[in-house]
Amino acid sequence: MSAKTVALPDGTLVPALGQGTWNMGDSASTRAAEIAALREGIARGMTLIDTAEMYGDGRSEDLVGEAIAELRDQVFLVSKALPQNASRARLRAACEASLERLGVEQLDLYLLHWRGPVPLAETVEAMERLVADGLIARWGVSNLDADDMAELAAAGGAACATDQILYNLTRRSPELDLLPWLEGHGIPVMAYSPVEQGRLLGNATLRSIAAEFDATPAQVALAWVLRDPSVIAIPKAGSVEHVRDNHAALDLVLDGVLLDRLNAAFPRPKTRRPLEML
């Protein structure tokens, strides 16, 4: 079971290691393996499952719905609304469509997927209406940078529960401004693509550390993201074996010497960059 947790602003504890579902549900040939993977993760305590209406035009939500059909009370369910749907006029319908695909009555967390043309104040109002009506328990955002978060707060967004961002060893610019801002406001980070979709795994330092611990480079990279007590990681895994590998990252503890080696191999940028997205 996954024992490490992160507290949301309202005090709710969620597992620090959850499950992402980007690019899942797209193929009938992998559906059974993907459902088995999600259920394996739930059994291991990786009960936070993240999806979005955008993923496969709803196919990911449909897959998640099938996977959790008899496990709803064990799952902290997260989905995301496209920016063009984040208005007073459209957010409720988008949320209801997600709920129908997922086969549930309420989302535990509903996120604005990225910032679009709708004013943040209007999105906040629409989100709060969904909370009041019981369709969602809480709301948050995704891919918002530090200046966006400050604007959100000024627009009445004090109830924002998380900011889901691209954060891993190769994407460290948020450490310069966004992460400190979020920490100062008690808002945890949800890190997507925590192993950069596998692209960083050939790094020599990462491979060397992994060999020393009889681990994989992906487990070391994931353990690095999980080192921060205010970060939730949501790696995707399409097989039971991959879920078990991800879960084993919870057992890796990176000491100061190892962190120094990783910092040297993946240095933090010296100057701020705009928040990156995948």
C-alpha positions as CSV (number, residue, x, y, z in Angstrom):
1,M,0.0,0.0,0.0
2,S,1.1,3.5,-0.7
3,A,1.6,5.2,2.6
4,K,3.0,8.6,1.6
5,T,0.4,11.3,1.4
6,V,0.0,14.9,0.5
7,A,-2.5,17.2,2.2
8,L,-4.8,19.3,0.0
9,P,-5.7,22.8,1.3
10,D,-8.9,21.6,2.8
11,G,-7.0,18.9,4.8
12,T,-7.9,16.0,2.6
13,L,-5.0,13.5,2.3
14,V,-4.3,12.0,-1.1
15,P,-1.5,9.5,-2.1
16,A,1.7,11.2,-3.2
17,L,1.9,8.6,-5.9
18,G,-1.2,8.4,-8.1
19,Q,-2.0,7.3,-11.7
20,G,-2.1,9.3,-14.9
21,T,-4.1,8.1,-17.9
22,W,-3.0,10.3,-20.8
23,N,-3.0,8.2,-24.0
24,M,-4.9,5.4,-22.3
25,G,-8.2,4.0,-23.6
26,D,-7.3,4.6,-27.3
27,S,-6.9,1.0,-28.4
28,A,-9.2,-2.0,-27.9
29,S,-6.2,-4.2,-28.0
30,T,-4.7,-2.7,-24.8
31,R,-7.9,-2.0,-22.9
32,A,-7.9,-5.1,-20.7
33,A,-4.2,-4.5,-19.7
34,E,-4.9,-0.8,-19.0
35,I,-7.9,-1.6,-16.8
36,A,-5.8,-4.3,-15.0
37,A,-3.1,-1.7,-14.4
38,L,-5.4,0.9,-12.9
39,R,-6.9,-1.7,-10.6
40,E,-3.5,-2.9,-9.6
41,G,-2.6,0.6,-8.7
42,I,-5.7,1.1,-6.6
43,A,-4.9,-2.2,-4.8
44,R,-1.4,-0.8,-4.0
45,G,-2.7,2.5,-2.6
46,M,-2.2,4.6,-5.8
47,T,-5.8,5.6,-5.5
48,L,-5.6,9.1,-7.0
49,I,-6.5,8.7,-10.7
50,D,-6.2,11.6,-13.1
51,T,-7.9,11.9,-16.5
52,A,-9.4,14.6,-18.7
53,E,-12.2,15.1,-21.2
54,M,-9.5,15.8,-23.8
55,Y,-7.8,12.5,-23.5
56,G,-8.9,10.5,-26.5
57,D,-12.0,12.6,-26.8
58,G,-13.4,11.0,-23.6
59,R,-12.1,7.5,-24.2
60,S,-9.8,7.8,-21.2
61,E,-12.6,8.7,-18.9
62,D,-14.6,5.8,-20.3
63,L,-11.8,3.5,-19.5
64,V,-11.3,4.8,-16.0
65,G,-15.0,4.5,-15.4
66,E,-14.9,0.8,-16.3
67,A,-11.8,0.2,-14.2
68,I,-13.3,1.8,-11.1
69,A,-16.9,0.7,-11.5
70,E,-16.9,-1.4,-8.3
71,L,-14.2,0.6,-6.6
72,R,-15.5,4.1,-6.6
73,D,-15.3,4.5,-2.8
74,Q,-11.6,3.7,-2.9
75,V,-10.6,6.3,-5.5
76,F,-9.8,10.0,-5.5
77,L,-11.0,10.9,-9.0
78,V,-9.6,13.8,-10.9
79,S,-10.7,15.1,-14.3
80,K,-10.1,18.2,-16.4
81,A,-12.1,20.6,-18.5
82,L,-10.9,22.1,-21.7
83,P,-10.3,25.8,-21.5
84,Q,-13.1,26.6,-24.0
85,N,-15.5,24.8,-21.7
86,A,-14.5,26.7,-18.6
87,S,-17.2,29.3,-18.8
88,R,-20.5,29.9,-17.0
89,A,-22.4,28.7,-20.0
90,R,-20.4,25.5,-20.7
91,L,-18.6,24.2,-17.7
92,R,-21.6,22.4,-16.2
93,A,-22.4,20.5,-19.4
94,A,-18.7,19.5,-19.8
95,C,-18.6,18.3,-16.2
96,E,-21.8,16.3,-16.6
97,A,-20.5,14.7,-19.7
98,S,-17.3,13.6,-17.8
99,L,-19.4,12.3,-15.0
100,E,-21.5,10.2,-17.4
101,R,-18.4,8.7,-19.1
102,L,-16.9,8.0,-15.7
103,G,-20.1,6.5,-14.4
104,V,-19.9,8.5,-11.1
105,E,-22.1,11.2,-9.5
106,Q,-19.3,13.5,-8.3
107,L,-15.6,14.3,-9.1
108,D,-13.3,14.6,-6.1
109,L,-11.3,17.2,-8.0
110,Y,-12.0,19.1,-11.3
111,L,-9.3,21.1,-13.0
112,L,-9.1,23.8,-15.7
113,H,-6.8,21.9,-18.1
114,W,-4.9,25.1,-19.2
115,R,-5.7,28.7,-19.5
116,G,-7.8,29.9,-22.5
117,P,-10.0,32.7,-23.5
118,V,-12.4,32.6,-20.5
119,P,-11.5,35.0,-17.7
120,L,-10.2,33.3,-14.6
121,A,-12.8,35.0,-12.5
122,E,-15.6,33.5,-14.6
123,T,-14.0,30.0,-14.3
124,V,-13.8,30.3,-10.6
125,E,-17.4,31.3,-10.4
126,A,-18.4,28.3,-12.6
127,M,-16.3,25.9,-10.5
128,E,-17.7,27.2,-7.3
129,R,-21.3,26.6,-8.7
130,L,-20.4,23.0,-9.4
131,V,-19.2,22.6,-5.8
132,A,-22.4,24.1,-4.5
133,D,-24.4,21.8,-6.7
134,G,-22.5,18.7,-5.6
135,L,-21.1,17.8,-9.0
136,I,-17.5,18.2,-7.7
137,A,-16.0,18.2,-4.3
138,R,-13.3,20.7,-5.0
139,W,-11.5,22.3,-8.0
140,G,-8.0,23.3,-9.2
141,V,-6.0,24.2,-12.2
142,S,-3.4,22.8,-14.6
143,N,-0.6,24.4,-16.5
144,L,-0.9,27.8,-14.8
145,D,2.3,29.7,-14.2
146,A,3.1,31.9,-11.2
147,D,1.7,35.1,-12.6
148,D,-1.5,33.2,-13.6
149,M,-1.8,31.8,-10.1
150,A,-1.5,35.3,-8.6
151,E,-4.2,36.5,-11.0
152,L,-6.3,33.5,-10.0
153,A,-6.0,34.3,-6.3
154,A,-6.9,37.9,-7.0
155,A,-10.0,36.7,-9.0
156,G,-11.4,34.9,-6.0
157,G,-9.6,31.6,-6.5
158,A,-8.6,31.0,-2.8
159,A,-10.2,27.6,-2.9
160,C,-7.8,26.2,-5.6
161,A,-6.7,22.8,-4.5
162,T,-3.7,22.1,-6.8
163,D,-1.8,23.2,-9.9
164,Q,-1.0,20.3,-12.1
165,I,2.2,21.0,-14.1
166,L,5.0,19.4,-16.1
167,Y,7.7,18.8,-13.5
168,N,10.6,16.4,-13.5
169,L,14.4,16.3,-13.5
170,T,14.6,18.0,-16.9
171,R,11.8,20.6,-16.2
172,R,13.0,22.4,-13.1
173,S,12.2,26.0,-14.0
174,P,9.1,26.0,-11.7
175,E,11.4,25.7,-8.7
176,L,12.5,29.3,-9.3
177,D,9.1,30.9,-8.8
178,L,6.0,28.8,-9.2
179,L,6.8,26.2,-6.6
180,P,7.7,28.7,-4.0
181,W,4.4,30.6,-4.7
182,L,2.3,27.5,-4.4
183,E,4.1,26.5,-1.2
184,G,3.5,29.9,0.3
185,H,-0.2,29.6,-0.4
186,G,-0.5,26.0,0.8
187,I,-1.3,24.6,-2.6
188,P,0.4,21.2,-3.6
189,V,1.8,20.5,-7.0
190,M,0.5,17.6,-9.1
191,A,3.4,16.6,-11.4
192,Y,2.5,15.1,-14.8
193,S,5.0,13.3,-17.0
194,P,7.3,12.9,-14.0
195,V,9.8,10.8,-16.0
196,E,9.5,12.9,-19.1
197,Q,7.7,10.1,-21.0
198,G,10.9,8.1,-20.7
199,R,13.1,10.5,-22.5
200,L,15.5,11.2,-19.6
201,L,16.1,7.5,-18.7
202,G,19.3,7.1,-20.7
203,N,21.1,9.6,-18.6
204,A,24.4,8.1,-17.3
205,T,24.0,9.5,-13.7
206,L,20.5,8.3,-13.5
207,R,21.5,4.8,-14.7
208,S,24.5,4.7,-12.3
209,I,22.4,5.6,-9.3
210,A,19.7,3.1,-10.3
211,A,22.3,0.3,-10.6
212,E,23.6,1.1,-7.1
213,F,20.1,0.5,-5.7
214,D,19.1,-2.4,-7.9
215,A,16.4,0.0,-9.2
216,T,15.5,1.3,-12.6
217,P,16.3,4.8,-13.9
218,A,12.5,5.5,-14.0
219,Q,12.2,4.7,-10.3
220,V,15.1,7.0,-9.4
221,A,13.5,9.8,-11.5
222,L,10.1,9.2,-9.8
223,A,11.7,9.1,-6.4
224,W,13.3,12.5,-7.1
225,V,9.9,14.0,-7.8
226,L,8.4,12.4,-4.7
227,R,11.2,13.8,-2.5
228,D,9.2,17.0,-2.1
229,P,6.4,16.5,0.5
230,S,4.1,18.9,-1.4
231,V,4.3,17.2,-4.7
232,I,1.9,14.5,-6.1
233,A,3.2,12.5,-9.0
234,I,0.9,10.9,-11.6
235,P,2.9,8.6,-13.9
236,K,1.0,6.6,-16.5
237,A,1.3,2.8,-16.6
238,G,-0.4,0.6,-19.1
239,S,0.5,-2.7,-17.6
240,V,0.4,-4.3,-14.1
241,E,4.2,-4.8,-14.2
242,H,4.7,-1.1,-15.0
243,V,2.5,-0.1,-12.0
244,R,4.5,-2.3,-9.7
245,D,7.7,-0.7,-11.0
246,N,6.3,2.8,-10.3
247,H,5.1,1.8,-6.9
248,A,8.6,0.6,-5.9
249,A,9.8,4.2,-6.3
250,L,8.2,4.9,-2.9
251,D,10.8,2.7,-1.3
252,L,13.7,4.7,-2.7
253,V,15.1,7.4,-0.4
254,L,17.5,9.8,-2.0
255,D,20.0,11.2,0.5
256,G,21.9,14.5,0.1
257,V,24.8,13.0,-1.8
258,L,22.5,11.4,-4.3
259,L,20.5,14.6,-4.7
260,D,23.7,16.5,-5.3
261,R,24.7,14.0,-8.1
262,L,21.3,14.5,-9.7
263,N,21.5,18.2,-9.4
264,A,24.8,18.2,-11.2
265,A,23.4,16.0,-14.0
266,F,20.1,17.9,-14.2
267,P,20.9,21.4,-13.1
268,R,18.2,23.9,-12.2
269,P,18.0,26.8,-14.8
270,K,19.7,29.9,-13.6
271,T,16.9,32.1,-15.0
272,R,13.2,31.7,-15.1
273,R,11.5,30.2,-18.1
274,P,7.8,30.2,-19.0
275,L,6.0,27.2,-17.7
276,E,6.5,24.3,-20.2
277,M,3.7,22.0,-21.3
278,L,3.4,18.7,-23.1
